[in-house]
Amino acid sequence: MITNHEIASEVSRRVLEVNRLLNEAVSLVQERCPDAETSAFKQAVGSVLGALLLDVVNPLYRVHPQLAPPELYLPGRDSGISS
C-alpha cells in the first residue's frame, strides 16, 4: 500500500469524501425513489463501500494508523477504553 505519508493523507481525505458522497446519494434515493429501487441502490452502494473498506481503507490505515478517524475501529489500535 502507499508508503508516502503525504500521498496517503490525501488519499484518505478523498476516500472519506467518497464515503460521504455515497451516503448522501443513498439518502437522496431513500427520499425520492420507490422502495424496490432504494433497496437495490443501497445493496449496490454497500458492495462498493465494502470493497473500498477492505481493499483500500484497511490496508492504508494499517500502514498509516494515525490517519484513521478516531471513530473507525482498527484492530490493534488503543481504543482508550480500559477494561
Long-range contacts (C-beta under 8 A, 24 or more apart in sequence): 1-59, 1-60, 1-62, 1-63, 2-60, 2-63, 2-64, 3-63, 5-64, 8-60, 8-63, 8-64, 8-67, 9-64, 9-67, 11-56, 11-60, 12-60, 12-61, 12-64, 12-67, 12-68, 15-52, 15-56, 15-57, 15-60, 16-69, 18-52, 19-49, 19-52, 22-48, 22-49
